[in-house]
Amino acid sequence: MIITRTPLRISLGGGGTDLPPYYEGAGHGFLIAAAITKYVFIAVNRNFDDDILLKYSEIERVADAESVSHPLLRECLRATGTTHGLEVSSMADIPAGTGLGSSGAFTVGALHALRMYCHAPTDRAELAREACSIEIERLGEPVGKQDQYIAAIGGLTSFTFHSDGTVDWERLEIDDATRSQLEDNLLLFYTGIRRSASSVLEHEGTGIREGSSNGGDRSGVADNLDRTRAIGYETRDALAEGDLAGFGELLSRQWKLKYERQPDVVNRQIDDLIGRGLAAGALGGKLVGAGGGGFLLFFADEKVKLRREMVELGLEEVRFGIDYEGTTTLVAR
């Protein structure tokens, strides 16, 4: 039996510039992401029958990998050559569709578990690259690459997405006091709204290619994402310098840019919630993920009033820390 644990993530600066339509045209994308201590677990075990048994939000028992309905699991089985006599189960701390990169973590974790089961382990960067290939190239999902890479590598990490599709990454070097304060003062609150990241990102990708979501010319979308990319670099510098007040302000600036790209009804509601959090003392706040729901991320020195305000608004807090391991093997026997 093999069991893997793969972290979910929060994006801290530059989110959206990991989309191929952006970095292919702009030369590169850049963002800061953090893996968090909320996980996707994948278990792989031998099935004494010759078929394949899959347990996720549904249960599938099929003759072979080609008959699997779950697209990510089907492609992971194909990629690793595991076609018969297998049982795969998944569990997660946070449900899908909430903006924390669950599909990327699921794909990385499944590939990791299947490669360990086949006695063909690979390094984490290769797991991320293969997961991106499955989601973006094989399945044609309009997603970016940060989810797969931060899930595989973990930590507080910067990523550069080059126009040729290659990805460079680097751990952020910050002092212990800054790291501790950052972890203590980042707060996540669930809005209760779930959505498909693919549908949101497909709309954004179309906007990048053809014009803004408001019907403007393409240069408006490119300029917006150029400014978002610049926030990624500013975020890196603020954290390196221990300027956490500046970091908080950058969260809010990034949200304003995303709202400018997607000023729909749901995001207007999100904008109001973020405004309420700022009025309750947060130094900065944004929505995590593609948009349209999911989790609010705040940075706040004074947390009592913020928590009280969010509870009164009906939002549930999810406590977390930063995961520095990336995808790991919990059981191998």
C-alpha positions as CSV (number, residue, x, y, z in Angstrom):
1,M,0.0,0.0,0.0
2,I,1.1,3.5,-0.8
3,I,-0.4,6.7,0.8
4,T,0.7,10.1,-0.3
5,R,-0.1,13.5,1.3
6,T,0.0,16.6,-1.0
7,P,-0.6,20.2,0.2
8,L,-3.1,22.7,-1.0
9,R,-1.9,26.3,-1.5
10,I,-2.6,30.0,-1.2
11,S,-1.3,32.5,-3.8
12,L,0.3,35.6,-2.2
13,G,1.3,37.8,-5.2
14,G,1.2,37.6,-9.0
15,G,-1.7,35.1,-9.2
16,G,-3.0,34.7,-12.8
17,T,0.3,35.3,-14.5
18,D,0.8,31.5,-14.5
19,L,-1.8,31.1,-17.3
20,P,-0.3,30.1,-20.6
21,P,-2.2,32.7,-22.6
22,Y,-0.5,35.4,-20.5
23,Y,3.1,34.2,-20.1
24,E,3.4,33.0,-23.7
25,G,2.6,36.5,-24.9
26,A,4.2,38.5,-22.1
27,G,7.5,36.7,-22.0
28,H,7.1,35.3,-18.5
29,G,4.8,35.1,-15.5
30,F,5.9,35.4,-11.9
31,L,4.1,34.7,-8.6
32,I,4.6,33.9,-5.0
33,A,2.7,30.9,-3.5
34,A,2.7,29.0,-0.2
35,A,1.8,25.4,0.4
36,I,-0.5,25.1,3.4
37,T,-1.1,22.4,6.0
38,K,-4.3,21.3,4.4
39,Y,-4.0,18.2,2.2
40,V,-5.2,15.8,-0.4
41,F,-4.5,12.1,0.5
42,I,-4.2,9.4,-2.1
43,A,-4.0,5.7,-1.3
44,V,-3.1,3.0,-3.8
45,N,-3.3,-0.7,-3.0
46,R,-3.3,-3.9,-4.9
47,N,-6.8,-5.1,-5.9
48,F,-6.9,-8.9,-5.9
49,D,-9.5,-8.8,-8.6
50,D,-8.1,-7.8,-12.0
51,D,-10.2,-4.7,-12.3
52,I,-9.8,-1.2,-11.1
53,L,-11.7,0.2,-8.1
54,L,-11.7,3.9,-7.5
55,K,-13.1,5.7,-4.5
56,Y,-13.4,9.5,-4.5
57,S,-16.7,11.5,-4.3
58,E,-18.1,8.6,-6.3
59,I,-17.1,4.9,-6.7
60,E,-16.1,3.4,-9.9
61,R,-15.3,-0.3,-10.6
62,V,-14.2,-0.8,-14.2
63,A,-12.4,-3.4,-16.2
64,D,-9.3,-1.2,-17.1
65,A,-7.9,2.3,-17.1
66,E,-9.4,3.2,-20.4
67,S,-12.9,2.7,-18.9
68,V,-12.3,5.2,-16.0
69,S,-14.7,8.2,-16.0
70,H,-12.7,10.4,-13.7
71,P,-10.5,12.3,-16.2
72,L,-7.6,13.1,-13.9
73,L,-7.4,9.5,-12.5
74,R,-7.8,8.0,-16.0
75,E,-4.8,10.1,-17.3
76,C,-2.7,9.4,-14.3
77,L,-3.3,5.6,-14.7
78,R,-2.4,5.9,-18.4
79,A,0.7,8.0,-17.7
80,T,2.1,5.4,-15.2
81,G,1.0,2.3,-17.1
82,T,-1.1,1.0,-14.3
83,T,-4.1,-0.5,-16.1
84,H,-5.4,-3.4,-14.0
85,G,-5.6,-4.9,-10.5
86,L,-5.6,-1.6,-8.6
87,E,-7.6,0.2,-5.9
88,V,-7.2,4.0,-5.6
89,S,-8.9,6.1,-2.9
90,S,-8.8,9.8,-2.2
91,M,-9.6,12.1,0.7
92,A,-9.1,15.8,1.2
93,D,-9.2,18.3,4.1
94,I,-10.9,20.9,2.0
95,P,-13.5,20.3,-0.7
96,A,-12.8,21.0,-4.4
97,G,-13.9,24.2,-6.0
98,T,-12.8,26.4,-3.2
99,G,-9.8,28.1,-4.7
100,L,-7.0,26.3,-2.9
101,G,-5.6,24.4,-5.9
102,S,-7.2,21.0,-5.2
103,S,-7.2,19.6,-8.7
104,G,-3.4,20.3,-9.1
105,A,-2.7,18.8,-5.7
106,F,-4.9,15.8,-6.5
107,T,-3.1,15.1,-9.8
108,V,0.4,15.5,-8.2
109,G,-0.6,13.2,-5.3
110,A,-2.1,10.6,-7.6
111,L,1.0,10.5,-9.9
112,H,3.2,10.4,-6.8
113,A,1.3,7.4,-5.3
114,L,1.1,5.5,-8.6
115,R,4.8,6.0,-9.4
116,M,5.7,4.8,-5.9
117,Y,3.4,1.8,-6.3
118,C,5.1,1.0,-9.6
119,H,8.6,1.4,-8.0
120,A,9.3,4.2,-10.4
121,P,9.7,7.3,-8.2
122,T,10.6,10.6,-9.7
123,D,11.6,14.0,-8.4
124,R,9.1,16.6,-7.4
125,A,9.7,19.0,-10.3
126,E,9.1,16.2,-12.7
127,L,5.8,15.3,-10.9
128,A,4.7,18.9,-11.3
129,R,5.7,19.0,-15.0
130,E,3.8,15.7,-15.6
131,A,0.7,16.9,-13.7
132,C,0.7,20.1,-15.8
133,S,1.0,18.1,-19.0
134,I,-2.0,16.0,-17.9
135,E,-4.2,18.9,-17.0
136,I,-3.2,21.4,-19.6
137,E,-2.1,19.4,-22.6
138,R,-4.0,16.1,-22.4
139,L,-7.2,17.3,-20.9
140,G,-7.2,20.8,-22.3
141,E,-8.1,22.5,-19.0
142,P,-7.6,26.3,-19.1
143,V,-5.6,26.3,-15.9
144,G,-2.2,27.7,-14.9
145,K,0.8,25.9,-13.5
146,Q,1.2,27.2,-10.0
147,D,-1.0,24.6,-8.3
148,Q,0.9,21.6,-9.5
149,Y,4.3,23.1,-8.8
150,I,3.6,24.4,-5.3
151,A,1.8,21.1,-4.4
152,A,4.9,19.1,-5.5
153,I,7.6,21.4,-4.0
154,G,5.9,23.0,-1.0
155,G,7.1,25.9,1.1
156,L,7.0,29.6,0.5
157,T,8.2,29.8,-3.0
158,S,8.5,32.0,-6.1
159,F,7.9,30.7,-9.6
160,T,8.8,32.1,-13.0
161,F,6.8,30.7,-15.9
162,H,8.7,31.2,-19.1
163,S,7.2,31.6,-22.6
164,D,8.6,28.2,-23.7
165,G,6.6,26.5,-20.9
166,T,9.5,25.8,-18.6
167,V,9.2,26.8,-14.9
168,D,11.9,28.0,-12.5
169,W,11.3,28.1,-8.7
170,E,13.1,29.4,-5.7
171,R,12.5,29.3,-2.0
172,L,11.9,32.7,-0.4
173,E,14.7,33.5,2.1
174,I,13.0,35.3,5.0
175,D,14.1,35.6,8.6
176,D,12.6,33.5,11.3
177,A,10.8,36.4,13.0
178,T,9.1,37.4,9.7
179,R,8.2,33.8,8.9
180,S,6.6,33.3,12.3
181,Q,4.6,36.6,12.1
182,L,3.5,35.8,8.6
183,E,2.1,32.4,9.6
184,D,0.5,33.8,12.8
185,N,-1.3,36.7,11.0
186,L,-2.6,35.1,7.8
187,L,-6.2,34.1,8.2
188,L,-8.5,32.1,5.9
189,F,-12.3,32.4,5.9
190,Y,-14.6,30.3,3.7
191,T,-17.3,32.2,1.8
192,G,-19.4,29.1,1.3
193,I,-19.4,29.7,-2.4
194,R,-17.9,26.9,-4.6
195,R,-17.2,27.2,-8.3
196,S,-15.3,25.5,-11.2
197,A,-11.9,27.1,-11.5
198,S,-11.8,25.9,-15.1
199,S,-14.9,27.9,-16.1
200,V,-13.5,31.1,-14.5
201,L,-10.1,30.7,-15.9
202,E,-11.4,29.9,-19.4
203,H,-13.2,33.2,-19.3
204,E,-10.0,34.9,-18.2
205,G,-7.9,33.2,-20.8
206,T,-10.4,34.4,-23.5
207,G,-10.1,37.9,-22.1
208,I,-6.3,37.7,-22.3
209,R,-6.4,36.6,-25.9
210,E,-9.3,38.7,-27.3
211,G,-9.8,41.6,-24.9
212,S,-10.9,42.4,-21.4
213,S,-14.0,40.9,-19.8
214,N,-15.5,44.4,-20.1
215,G,-15.1,44.4,-23.9
216,G,-12.0,46.5,-24.1
217,D,-8.9,45.9,-26.2
218,R,-6.4,43.2,-25.3
219,S,-3.9,45.8,-24.1
220,G,-6.1,46.5,-21.1
221,V,-6.0,42.9,-20.0
222,A,-2.2,42.6,-20.6
223,D,-1.6,45.8,-18.7
224,N,-3.7,44.5,-15.8
225,L,-1.7,41.3,-15.6
226,D,1.6,43.1,-16.1
227,R,0.7,45.1,-12.9
228,T,-0.3,41.9,-11.2
229,R,3.1,40.3,-12.1
230,A,4.8,43.4,-10.7
231,I,2.9,42.8,-7.4
232,G,4.5,39.3,-7.4
233,Y,8.0,40.9,-7.4
234,E,6.9,43.5,-4.8
235,T,5.6,40.7,-2.6
236,R,8.9,38.9,-2.8
237,D,10.8,42.0,-1.8
238,A,8.4,43.0,1.0
239,L,8.7,39.5,2.6
240,A,12.5,39.5,2.2
241,E,12.7,42.9,3.9
242,G,10.3,41.9,6.7
243,D,7.8,44.6,5.6
244,L,4.6,42.8,6.5
245,A,2.5,46.0,6.6
246,G,3.5,46.5,3.0
247,F,2.8,42.9,2.2
248,G,-0.8,43.3,3.6
249,E,-1.3,46.3,1.4
250,L,-0.1,44.3,-1.7
251,L,-2.8,41.7,-1.0
252,S,-5.5,44.3,-1.3
253,R,-3.9,45.8,-4.5
254,Q,-3.9,42.4,-6.1
255,W,-7.5,41.9,-5.3
256,K,-8.5,45.2,-6.9
257,L,-6.7,44.2,-10.1
258,K,-8.6,40.8,-10.1
259,Y,-11.9,42.6,-9.5
260,E,-11.1,44.9,-12.3
261,R,-10.8,41.9,-14.6
262,Q,-13.9,40.2,-13.2
263,P,-16.4,42.7,-12.0
264,D,-19.3,40.2,-11.8
265,V,-22.1,39.9,-9.2
266,V,-20.3,37.3,-7.1
267,N,-17.0,39.2,-7.0
268,R,-19.0,42.4,-6.0
269,Q,-20.2,40.4,-3.0
270,I,-16.6,39.3,-2.4
271,D,-15.4,42.9,-2.6
272,D,-17.9,43.9,0.0
273,L,-16.7,41.1,2.3
274,I,-13.1,42.2,1.9
275,G,-14.1,45.7,2.6
276,R,-15.7,44.6,5.8
277,G,-12.6,42.8,6.8
278,L,-10.4,45.8,6.2
279,A,-12.8,47.9,8.2
280,A,-12.4,45.4,11.1
281,G,-8.7,46.0,11.2
282,A,-7.1,43.7,8.5
283,L,-4.0,45.2,6.9
284,G,-4.9,43.6,3.6
285,G,-7.1,41.0,2.0
286,K,-7.8,39.2,-1.2
287,L,-9.7,36.2,-2.6
288,V,-7.6,33.1,-3.1
289,G,-7.8,31.4,-6.4
290,A,-9.4,32.1,-9.8
291,G,-12.4,34.1,-8.4
292,G,-16.1,33.6,-8.1
293,G,-16.0,32.2,-4.5
294,G,-13.8,30.1,-2.3
295,F,-11.7,31.5,0.5
296,L,-10.8,35.0,1.7
297,L,-7.2,35.6,2.8
298,F,-6.5,38.4,5.2
299,F,-3.3,39.6,6.9
300,A,-4.0,41.2,10.3
301,D,-2.0,42.0,13.4
302,E,-5.1,42.5,15.5
303,K,-7.2,39.4,14.8
304,V,-10.0,39.4,17.4
305,K,-12.2,42.0,15.8
306,L,-11.6,40.6,12.3
307,R,-12.6,37.1,13.5
308,R,-15.7,38.5,15.2
309,E,-16.7,40.4,12.1
310,M,-16.3,37.3,9.8
311,V,-18.3,35.1,12.2
312,E,-21.1,37.7,12.2
313,L,-21.1,37.6,8.4
314,G,-21.4,33.8,8.5
315,L,-17.9,32.9,7.3
316,E,-16.0,30.0,8.8
317,E,-12.3,30.3,9.6
318,V,-9.9,27.5,8.6
319,R,-6.7,27.5,10.6
320,F,-3.5,26.6,8.8
321,G,0.2,26.8,8.7
322,I,2.8,26.7,5.9
323,D,3.8,23.2,4.6
324,Y,7.5,23.0,3.8
325,E,7.6,19.5,2.5
326,G,5.4,19.4,-0.6
327,T,4.1,16.0,-1.7
328,T,5.3,13.3,0.6
329,T,4.9,9.5,1.1
330,L,3.2,8.7,4.4
331,V,3.0,4.9,3.9
332,A,4.9,2.6,1.6
333,R,4.6,-1.1,2.3
